[in-house]
Structures are given as C-alpha cells and as structure tokens.
C-alpha cells in the first residue's frame, strides 16, 4: 500500500515520517513521488533508524540516517551535506531508493536514472523515511515499485 505524507505546518520546519517496515538484511527498492513542493524544495528522502523521532529534525541529521536533499541533490549523513546529484528535484519528480544491505550501499535514482552510489556505509536496521520542510509539501512512497535495472 502506498503512503502519502502531507505538510500542514504553519511555518517552515523539518518533519520526518517513517514507513512501518524495518530492513535488517537484503536488497530493497522503493520510490517517492514528489506531488507538491515549492520551486526550491527541502524535501529529503532516504533511510533512518526505525526508532527515529522526526519532529523538528531531518532524517539524516544523525549517525543512523542517510538521504538525498531535493535542494541541489546533495547527499546527507550525520548532518553533513556533500555534492552528489547536482540538480534540484521537485514537483513531478520521482526518487528511487535502492538499499543493498548485503553491500551496505544506498543508491538514488531520479526519474529512473541512477545518480550512482551515494553511501557505502549503511547498516540496518533502517526504515524508509521522508522529511518535509515547507507548507503544503506532499510526497507518496510506493514500497512495491519496480527497480529500473530489472
């Protein structure tokens, strides 16, 4: 079943929502479709600790969170942003997430195109997560999406 998250915030502040699935081993793929976002979006997509409390925090602002920011396509882990996809991701775009816990890698896809391996230090358990930041942002996570390589 798809999970749609919407921001009803009165002011800009990070709010992270996690899926109700924990991954400890294996290879997993899902997508997040950005339905509504401002022209410069601070939505973040990735994985985090299943017990993460996301009020006023981005999913990757701790040691057990890894993600891609829609603002500039930067990757983020432990509150450190670094260059990665070098593009803005926004309304109408789909972010694919390939988590390979056998190799400890996390790879992102934008509209079906691989951005390359973003992280090679991911360990479980983790769960899919989305951080919304601005008012009226909306995204849908599809846990049963088909991987574009297969």
DARA-V692444 format. One record per pair of residues at least 24 apart in sequence whose C-alpha atoms are under 8 Angstrom apart, sorted by the first residue. I is the first residue (numbers start at 1). J is the second residue. Records with the same first field share a line. If there is no record, write none. Layout:
BEGIN
I=J  J
END
This chain:
BEGIN
1=142  143  144
2=140  141  142  143
3=140  141  142
4=138  139  140  141
5=138  139  140
6=132  136  137  138  139
7=132  133  134  135  136  137  138
8=135  136
9=134  135  136
10=135
11=134  135
12=133  134  135
13=56  132  133  134
14=54  55  56  57  58  131  132  133  134
15=54  55  56  57  58  131  132  133
16=53  54  55  56  57  58  59  129  130  131  132
17=54  129  130  131
18=48  50  127  128  129  130
19=127  128  129
20=127
21=127  128
22=50  125  126  127
23=124  125  126  127
24=101  123  124  125  126
25=100  101  102  124  125
26=100  101  102
27=98  99  100  101  102
28=98  99  100
29=96  97  98  99  143  144  145  146  147
30=96  97  98  141  142  143  144  145  146  147
31=94  95  96  97  141  142  143  145
32=94  95  96  139  140  141  142
33=92  93  94  95  139  140  141
34=90  91  92  93  94  95  138  139  140
35=91  92  93  137  138  139  140
36=90  91  92  136  137  138  139
37=90  91  134  136  137  138
38=90  91  134  137
39=90  91
40=70  71  88  90
41=70  71  88  89  90  133  134
42=69  70  71  132  133  134
43=69  70  71  130  131  132  133
44=68  69  70  130  131  132
45=69  95  128  129  130  131
46=97  128  129  130
47=126  127  128  129
48=126  127  128  129
49=124  125  126  127
50=125  126  127
54=131
58=131
59=129  130  131
64=126
66=119  122
68=108
75=118
84=115  118
85=115
96=147
98=147
112=148
END
